[in-house]
Amino acid sequence: MQTHSQRPTADLPELTPGVTLVDVDDELGVTPVQALLLDRVLSRDAPAFWVDGANRANTTRLRELAPADRVLDRIEVARGFTAHQHTALLDRLAGRLAACESPSVVVATGLDSMYRATDVDSELAEQLFVRAIASVARIARVHDTPVVVTRHRDDEFSTPLRRAATTHLQCEKTPFGPRFEDATGDTETLVYHTDDGWFQTTLAYWQEVLEHRARLYDGATVNRAAAAPSIQ
């Protein structure tokens, strides 16, 4: 895809306290959500937490995206591999946050994924899913912080999550690059420049956006290493 030599506009959505549901085009994967996470961490001193329920928490990609290694020191990642484990992780996170400072952001990817598993009774799965939604909503309310969630599928099962969200963003692929749009159609957030060229929607594109944001926030030095250690 053709690329433009000018830096992309660093106009990522401004996350506000509350639950923000982000639906992302499959072609873009989890990278836009990782960009939102890193952007929030760059602009705040408080820690961030990522609870994954869809095997999307790729810390290697997160390391590649981060404009400075020190940014990663404030991010903790946990993965749930069953419905019960995922619910327990969210419960423990809520309890842990009650005894420490408010986080800069909490991310919960694939919030509905584990509760669709065939090894869980459908009635129990629905109860656990509602409990998980209540946990993230409580974290957002008590700590007055943004909680970014994604879902595996937009259907009747995930409707309670959409209803619990105070903001609903969609990130779609366009010929010029990814675009965040408020699902209500009221506002759009463009993260590409359209004067006379296209921008690629690859990892390099998001790296460019976050490096620009880092300079705006605090002049963070780009410091990527080839290896990508796990984030605890």
C-alpha positions, 0 to 999 in steps of 0.5 A: 500500500502507498505510504505518505512521507508526512507523519500521521495525525496523532488524533486517537480517541480521548478515553473518558471514565466509564466502560468503552466498547470498541468493535474493531475490523477483523483485519486490524486485529487487537492492535488499535486497542493496544494503541489506545492502551499505550496512549493512555499509559503515555499520558498518565503516571498510574498503572494499567491493567489488561485482562484478556479472555480471547488469547489476544494479549500479545505482549510481543506486539505490545513491546513492538508498539511501545515508543519506550521500554519504560512505558511497559513497566506500568502495564500488567497483563493477565489471561483467563483460559476458562469462564471461571478463571476469567471471572475470578481474574476480574474479581481479583483485579477489582479487589486489588484496585480497592487497595491501591491508586486508581489505574490509568486504564483497564482493558478487557479484550474478548470479554464475552469469549470464554462464556461462549465455551461449550464446556460451560452450562449455558445458564451458568455461562450467562450468569458469569458473563453478567458478573464479569460485566458488573466487575468492569462497570464497578471498576470504572465507576469506583475509580472514575477511570476508562475501561476499554472492552472488546467482544468476540461477536456482536449478537444477542449474547453480547447485548448486555455488554453493549448496554453497559457501555457508556461509549461505543467506538468502532475502528474500521479499515479504510483506504487511507488507514484505520478510523475510529468512529463513535457508533452513534455517528456523532463524532469521528476520530481520524488517525491518518492524513488524507492530503495527497496520499495513503497510510499503511495500516500495518504495525509500522503505522501504529508505531509512528502514531505512538511515537508522535504521541510520546513526543507530545506527552513527554518526549519519550525516547524511542527505545525498542529491543529486538527481544520481547520479554513477557509482561507480568 
